[in-house]
């Protein structure tokens, strides 16, 4: 009888982080690991430098435990964090000889946050304003950012207003 596969093909390639920890000296502390999914998804470097590994050796498949490491995500250092999904067989160990070359960060992801110039009013208020002012379309609220608008909404990043469409709105 022929074997028939049902469902999608697994995209996991590699071993679990606990498998590496069990086979390395000092549970792999100080070694560099990469998740292959992040490697394919982002052009910038994403990796962890392991700082604390506690595998659960009572588990027969080594799929439980805790892993902490210094996270470098898209070229930015994010500090020491608990590693997400260490049980998935999606991890790759960087050889000791290539670690120094691999950890050199060449490009960093810079995200620009855009704030629109016009936003719609809440639904009920938009309908009331449209009826009172005999407007053909729902009115839009104009947003003016103050000079030096970094720190808006508790975020320390700088915001840039999007030019957008020239839509007439109530100001």
HELIX and SHEET records of a PDB file:
HELIX    1   1 UNK A   17  UNK A   23  1                                   7    
HELIX    2   2 UNK A   25  UNK A   28  5                                   4    
HELIX    3   3 UNK A   36  UNK A   41  1                                   6    
HELIX    4   4 UNK A   96  UNK A   98  5                                   3    
HELIX    5   5 UNK A   99  UNK A  102  1                                   4    
HELIX    6   6 UNK A  123  UNK A  133  1                                  11    
HELIX    7   7 UNK A  152  UNK A  154  5                                   3    
SHEET    1   A 5 UNK A  76  UNK A  82  0                                        
SHEET    2   A 5 UNK A  65  UNK A  73 -1                                        
SHEET    3   A 5 UNK A  47  UNK A  55 -1                                        
SHEET    4   A 5 UNK A  32  UNK A  35 -1                                        
SHEET    5   A 5 UNK A  91  UNK A  93 -1                                        
SHEET    1   B 2 UNK A 113  UNK A 116  0                                        
SHEET    2   B 2 UNK A 159  UNK A 162  1                                        
SHEET    1   C 2 UNK A 118  UNK A 120  0                                        
SHEET    2   C 2 UNK A 140  UNK A 142 -1                                        
END                                                                             
